[in-house]
Amino acid sequence: MRAERGDGPHVRHLLGAYVLDALEEGESGPVARHLQRCEVCAAAYLEVAHALTLLALLDVDDLLE
């Protein structure tokens, strides 16, 4: 997957991997630059990062309820 395609790429499909620092070499930089100039993707990034933070608070018993 490449983060930069066309004139105005949107990287929302890469945000989960970006938050987890799981992108392939060379993909994080383009995603970071895109997030600096795209308010829509920056807002989506915050949602993904917040969701990850909330998931980290759960334990197995929470998931079984």
C-alpha positions as CSV (number, residue, x, y, z in Angstrom):
1,M,0.0,0.0,0.0
2,R,1.3,3.4,-0.8
3,A,0.2,6.5,1.2
4,E,0.6,9.0,-1.6
5,R,-1.5,8.5,-4.7
6,G,-2.9,11.2,-6.9
7,D,-3.3,14.9,-6.0
8,G,-5.2,14.5,-2.7
9,P,-4.7,11.0,-1.2
10,H,-6.6,10.0,1.8
11,V,-4.9,7.7,4.2
12,R,-7.8,6.6,6.4
13,H,-7.3,3.0,5.4
14,L,-3.7,3.2,6.8
15,L,-4.6,4.8,10.1
16,G,-4.9,1.6,12.2
17,A,-1.5,0.4,11.1
18,Y,-0.1,3.9,11.6
19,V,-1.4,4.2,15.2
20,L,0.1,0.7,15.9
21,D,3.4,1.6,14.2
22,A,2.9,-1.3,11.8
23,L,3.2,0.3,8.4
24,E,5.8,-0.9,5.9
25,E,9.0,1.0,5.6
26,G,8.6,4.3,3.9
27,E,4.8,4.6,4.6
28,S,4.8,6.4,7.9
29,G,6.4,9.6,6.6
30,P,3.8,10.2,3.9
31,V,1.0,9.4,6.3
32,A,2.3,11.8,8.8
33,R,2.7,14.6,6.2
34,H,-0.8,13.9,4.9
35,L,-2.2,14.2,8.5
36,Q,-0.6,17.6,8.8
37,R,-2.5,19.0,5.9
38,C,-5.8,17.0,5.8
39,E,-8.2,17.9,8.6
40,V,-10.6,15.0,7.7
41,C,-7.9,12.4,8.1
42,A,-6.4,14.1,11.1
43,A,-9.8,13.8,12.8
44,A,-10.1,10.2,11.8
45,Y,-6.6,9.6,13.2
46,L,-7.7,11.0,16.6
47,E,-10.7,8.7,16.6
48,V,-8.6,5.6,15.9
49,A,-6.0,6.6,18.5
50,H,-8.7,7.2,21.1
51,A,-10.3,3.8,20.3
52,L,-7.0,2.1,20.7
53,T,-6.5,3.8,24.1
54,L,-10.0,2.6,25.2
55,L,-9.4,-0.9,24.1
56,A,-6.2,-1.1,26.1
57,L,-8.3,-0.4,29.2
58,L,-10.3,-3.6,28.7
59,D,-9.5,-7.0,30.2
60,V,-10.8,-10.4,29.2
61,D,-13.8,-10.2,31.6
62,D,-14.9,-7.0,30.0
63,L,-14.9,-8.6,26.6
64,L,-16.9,-11.6,27.8
65,E,-19.8,-9.5,29.2
